[in-house]
């Protein structure tokens, strides 16, 4: 059931996007599949896509290295991470990371997809969170979908959706 909800959220985000991002193929506006496709080059969209992908990469580095300082400039002071585990204001993120890594180690994050709204104000991320639990060495992957609200290119809200019931993160 939870996977169905996640898929619906991701598909809703994709459907809501009116223009393709630089990473997506252009739509066939003529309806004639025999016509060659000409990609429009929009440097503002390309620049926005690169900036958001770099932001995602910094979030990954921060978590993998247990160093929120890497990612902190991407967050608004009022920014908040919301997940099945709770709400964490940006100002408490380093403390939350430190608490997490008391229970887990060897985090590796693999990005599967990044979707960006045409105005660059929202991003949807699908990634795998692969981690080892310290107490018994069990390693597992949690598949995670994230919706990010951006204001001025900075994170206002980072909302994660995953099945906590199947995650070793739920059982430190």
VEXDREN-2710 file (C-alpha; in Angstrom, 1 decimal):
% VEXDREN-2710
k/r/px/py/pz
1/UNK/0.0/0.0/0.0
2/UNK/2.8/2.5/0.9
3/UNK/4.6/1.8/-2.3
4/UNK/1.4/2.6/-4.2
5/UNK/1.2/5.9/-2.4
6/UNK/4.8/6.7/-3.2
7/UNK/4.4/5.8/-6.8
8/UNK/1.3/8.0/-7.0
9/UNK/3.2/10.9/-5.4
10/UNK/6.0/10.6/-7.9
11/UNK/3.7/10.3/-10.8
12/UNK/1.7/13.3/-9.7
13/UNK/4.8/15.4/-9.5
14/UNK/5.8/14.3/-13.0
15/UNK/2.4/15.0/-14.5
16/UNK/2.3/18.4/-12.8
17/UNK/5.4/19.5/-14.7
18/UNK/4.3/21.3/-17.9
19/UNK/7.7/21.6/-19.5
20/UNK/10.4/18.9/-19.7
21/UNK/13.6/19.5/-17.8
22/UNK/17.0/19.4/-19.5
23/UNK/17.3/15.7/-18.4
24/UNK/14.0/14.8/-20.0
25/UNK/13.2/14.2/-23.7
26/UNK/11.2/17.0/-25.4
27/UNK/7.5/16.2/-26.1
28/UNK/6.2/15.6/-29.6
29/UNK/4.1/18.7/-29.9
30/UNK/2.9/17.8/-33.4
31/UNK/1.6/14.4/-32.6
32/UNK/3.4/13.1/-35.6
33/UNK/6.0/10.6/-34.5
34/UNK/7.6/10.6/-38.0
35/UNK/8.7/14.2/-37.6
36/UNK/12.3/14.7/-36.2
37/UNK/12.4/16.0/-32.7
38/UNK/14.2/19.3/-32.1
39/UNK/15.2/19.9/-28.5
40/UNK/14.8/23.5/-27.4
41/UNK/17.8/24.8/-25.5
42/UNK/16.8/26.9/-22.5
43/UNK/19.9/27.9/-20.7
44/UNK/18.0/29.1/-17.6
45/UNK/16.4/25.6/-17.3
46/UNK/19.7/23.9/-17.9
47/UNK/21.4/26.0/-15.3
48/UNK/18.5/25.4/-12.8
49/UNK/18.7/21.6/-13.4
50/UNK/22.5/21.6/-12.8
51/UNK/22.1/23.7/-9.6
52/UNK/19.4/21.4/-8.2
53/UNK/21.4/18.3/-9.0
54/UNK/24.4/19.8/-7.3
55/UNK/22.2/20.6/-4.3
56/UNK/21.0/17.0/-4.1
57/UNK/24.7/15.8/-4.4
58/UNK/25.6/18.0/-1.4
59/UNK/22.8/16.6/0.7
60/UNK/24.1/13.1/-0.1
61/UNK/27.7/14.1/0.8
62/UNK/26.6/15.6/4.0
63/UNK/24.8/12.5/5.1
64/UNK/27.4/10.0/3.9
65/UNK/30.1/12.0/5.7
66/UNK/28.0/12.9/8.7
67/UNK/28.7/16.6/8.2
68/UNK/25.7/18.8/7.8
69/UNK/28.1/21.7/7.2
70/UNK/28.4/20.5/3.6
71/UNK/24.7/20.9/3.1
72/UNK/23.8/23.7/5.5
73/UNK/24.1/26.6/2.9
74/UNK/21.4/24.9/0.8
75/UNK/18.8/25.2/3.6
76/UNK/16.8/28.2/4.6
77/UNK/17.1/29.0/8.4
78/UNK/13.4/28.1/8.6
79/UNK/13.8/24.9/6.5
80/UNK/12.6/21.6/7.8
81/UNK/13.1/17.9/7.1
82/UNK/9.9/15.9/7.5
83/UNK/10.0/12.1/7.4
84/UNK/8.2/9.1/9.0
85/UNK/10.7/9.5/11.8
86/UNK/9.6/13.1/12.6
87/UNK/10.3/16.7/11.9
88/UNK/13.8/18.2/12.1
89/UNK/14.4/22.0/11.8
90/UNK/17.5/22.9/9.7
91/UNK/19.1/24.3/12.9
92/UNK/19.0/20.8/14.5
93/UNK/20.1/18.8/11.5
94/UNK/23.7/18.2/12.6
95/UNK/22.5/17.0/16.0
96/UNK/20.0/14.6/14.3
97/UNK/22.7/13.3/12.0
98/UNK/25.0/12.6/15.0
99/UNK/22.2/10.7/16.7
100/UNK/21.5/8.7/13.6
101/UNK/25.2/7.7/13.2
102/UNK/25.3/6.4/16.8
103/UNK/23.0/3.7/15.5
104/UNK/24.1/3.3/11.9
105/UNK/27.3/3.4/9.8
106/UNK/28.5/3.1/6.2
107/UNK/25.7/5.0/4.6
108/UNK/25.6/5.0/0.8
109/UNK/23.0/6.9/-1.1
110/UNK/22.2/6.1/-4.8
111/UNK/20.1/8.5/-6.7
112/UNK/17.6/6.8/-9.1
113/UNK/15.7/9.9/-10.4
114/UNK/15.5/13.6/-10.0
115/UNK/12.5/15.5/-11.4
116/UNK/12.4/19.3/-11.4
117/UNK/9.3/21.5/-11.9
118/UNK/9.5/23.9/-14.8
119/UNK/9.8/26.9/-12.5
120/UNK/12.5/25.2/-10.4
121/UNK/10.5/25.7/-7.2
122/UNK/10.0/21.9/-6.6
123/UNK/12.1/18.8/-7.0
124/UNK/11.2/15.1/-6.6
125/UNK/14.0/12.7/-5.8
126/UNK/14.0/9.0/-5.7
127/UNK/17.0/7.4/-4.0
128/UNK/18.1/4.2/-2.2
129/UNK/19.4/4.6/1.3
130/UNK/21.8/1.8/2.0
131/UNK/23.1/1.5/5.6
132/UNK/24.5/-0.9/8.2
133/UNK/23.0/-1.1/11.7
134/UNK/25.8/-0.9/14.3
135/UNK/24.4/-3.3/16.9
136/UNK/24.3/-6.4/14.6
137/UNK/26.0/-5.5/11.3
138/UNK/22.7/-5.9/9.3
139/UNK/22.8/-4.0/6.1
140/UNK/19.7/-3.0/4.2
141/UNK/18.3/-0.6/1.6
142/UNK/15.4/1.7/2.1
143/UNK/13.8/3.1/-1.1
144/UNK/13.0/6.7/-0.5
145/UNK/10.9/9.3/-2.4
146/UNK/11.4/13.0/-1.5
147/UNK/9.6/16.2/-2.4
148/UNK/11.6/19.4/-2.0
149/UNK/10.2/22.9/-1.9
150/UNK/12.7/25.5/-2.9
151/UNK/12.7/29.2/-2.2
152/UNK/15.4/31.2/-4.0
153/UNK/17.2/27.9/-4.7
154/UNK/17.3/27.0/-1.0
155/UNK/15.4/24.2/0.8
156/UNK/12.3/25.3/2.6
157/UNK/10.9/21.8/3.0
158/UNK/12.4/18.4/2.4
159/UNK/9.6/15.7/2.8
160/UNK/10.6/12.1/2.7
161/UNK/8.2/9.2/2.0
162/UNK/9.3/5.6/2.7
163/UNK/7.9/2.5/4.4
164/UNK/9.3/2.8/7.9
165/UNK/7.9/-0.7/8.7
166/UNK/10.4/-2.4/6.3
167/UNK/13.3/-0.1/7.1
168/UNK/16.1/-1.1/9.5
169/UNK/16.2/2.6/10.4
170/UNK/13.0/1.9/12.3
171/UNK/14.8/-0.6/14.5
172/UNK/18.1/0.8/15.6
END
